[in-house]
Amino acid sequence: MFTKGLAEQIFWPETGDLDHTTLTPKYVDQASVQFAINTFGPWKQIFDSIYKNLEDAGQPIKPMSYFHGRTPKKELHPKISTVGDFLLRYNDGNEKGLILVWGKKGKSNNTRKGYDVILREETITRRNLKKKGVVWTWDEKIAKIGGMKIKKNDFTSIGEFLESMKGQVKIRKNDVSKLSNPVMLASAYRSFSGKPTARSEKLDDQINNVMKNLIK
């Protein structure tokens, strides 16, 4: 079941074709496997890294359930409609790492809600530092006069990063977590339950062939 998730979500090609009948690409290629390696770590460590950070991340809901791979922004962003909505996706283009997309409270003249929902994107990348070892670094964007500066914050895991991001925001009279409503990749269909499908088994075979070429 874990392999099924890897085949359909992690090894996601940049030009993966999606249509109204499918949520994930129908194939993997060498470039998509290499991109996953660049993001989650070397091949010998990648499965352990993915498992610890997306499956066993110490979070109430597993991050793999709301990891949307390379789903286009035009499809993802409308899903963030309420303060507290959030999801994970791959970084743009060939840039390694992940992006946390979440809905932030903004100011508005909206008489119904009284506020706007602003989309924020936070980039987090895996780094192997000489003194700290493997960390996940969040590039925090801090406004300053004349522009923006980036502050690098290191975490031991994606789970620790997500925990630090939760915070609190006041909506009317209630305090709400900044990350309270995960936008799932789909319904509970694939929190790694049920038997592998013929499609996922085919993807597994494709991954094996790709990896043989990489090893060569």
Secondary structure, DSSP 8 states (H G I E B T S, - for coil): -HHHHIIIIIS--TT----TT-SS-S---HHHHHHHHHHH--HHHHHHHHIIIIISSS-SS-GGGGB-TT--HHHHGGG--STTEEEEEE-STT--SEEEEEEEEEE---TTTSEEEEEEEEEEEEEEETTTEEEEEEEEEEEETTEEEEEEEEESSHHHHHHHHH--EEETTEEE-SS-EE--SSSGGGSS-S---HHHHHHHHHHHHHHHHHH-
